[in-house]
């Protein structure tokens, strides 16, 4: 990658730390699920996702 692009990427990441961390975490989760997750992991994730979905939906009703 050209040096200017690398510098621009670093600058963007510093300016958008929270969003950059979100994107990075999301990418790691997807990679883990696609490449390493066991059936037990997937069952646990399903439960966690259901709980999170319920929380987010209930949070919307209070807005």
C-alpha positions as CSV (number, residue, x, y, z in Angstrom):
1,X,0.0,0.0,0.0
2,X,1.4,3.4,-0.9
3,X,2.7,5.5,2.0
4,X,0.2,8.3,1.6
5,X,-2.7,5.8,1.8
6,X,-1.2,4.2,4.9
7,X,-0.9,7.6,6.6
8,X,-4.5,8.4,5.6
9,X,-5.7,5.1,7.0
10,X,-4.0,5.8,10.3
11,X,-5.4,9.3,10.5
12,X,-8.9,8.0,9.8
13,X,-8.5,5.3,12.5
14,X,-7.3,7.9,15.1
15,X,-10.2,10.2,14.2
16,X,-12.8,7.4,14.3
17,X,-11.5,5.1,17.1
18,X,-14.8,3.8,18.3
19,X,-16.1,2.9,14.8
20,X,-12.7,1.5,13.8
21,X,-12.8,-0.8,16.9
22,X,-16.3,-1.8,16.0
23,X,-15.3,-2.8,12.5
24,X,-12.3,-4.7,13.7
25,X,-14.3,-6.6,16.3
26,X,-17.0,-7.4,13.8
27,X,-14.4,-8.7,11.4
28,X,-12.8,-10.9,14.0
29,X,-16.1,-12.4,15.0
30,X,-17.1,-13.2,11.5
31,X,-13.7,-14.9,10.8
32,X,-14.0,-16.9,14.0
33,X,-17.5,-18.1,13.2
34,X,-16.6,-19.0,9.6
35,X,-13.3,-20.7,10.3
36,X,-13.0,-21.9,13.9
37,X,-16.3,-22.1,15.7
38,X,-17.4,-25.5,17.0
39,X,-21.0,-26.6,17.2
40,X,-20.9,-25.8,20.9
41,X,-19.7,-22.3,20.1
42,X,-22.4,-21.7,17.6
43,X,-25.1,-22.8,20.1
44,X,-23.8,-20.4,22.7
45,X,-23.6,-17.6,20.1
46,X,-27.2,-18.2,19.1
47,X,-28.3,-17.7,22.7
48,X,-26.2,-14.6,23.1
49,X,-27.6,-13.2,19.8
50,X,-31.2,-13.8,20.9
51,X,-30.5,-12.0,24.2
52,X,-28.8,-9.1,22.5
53,X,-31.6,-8.8,20.0
54,X,-34.3,-8.7,22.7
55,X,-32.3,-6.1,24.6
56,X,-31.9,-3.9,21.5
57,X,-35.6,-4.2,20.6
58,X,-36.7,-3.3,24.1
59,X,-34.3,-0.4,24.1
60,X,-36.0,1.0,20.9
61,X,-39.4,1.1,22.7
62,X,-38.0,3.5,25.3
63,X,-36.7,5.9,22.7
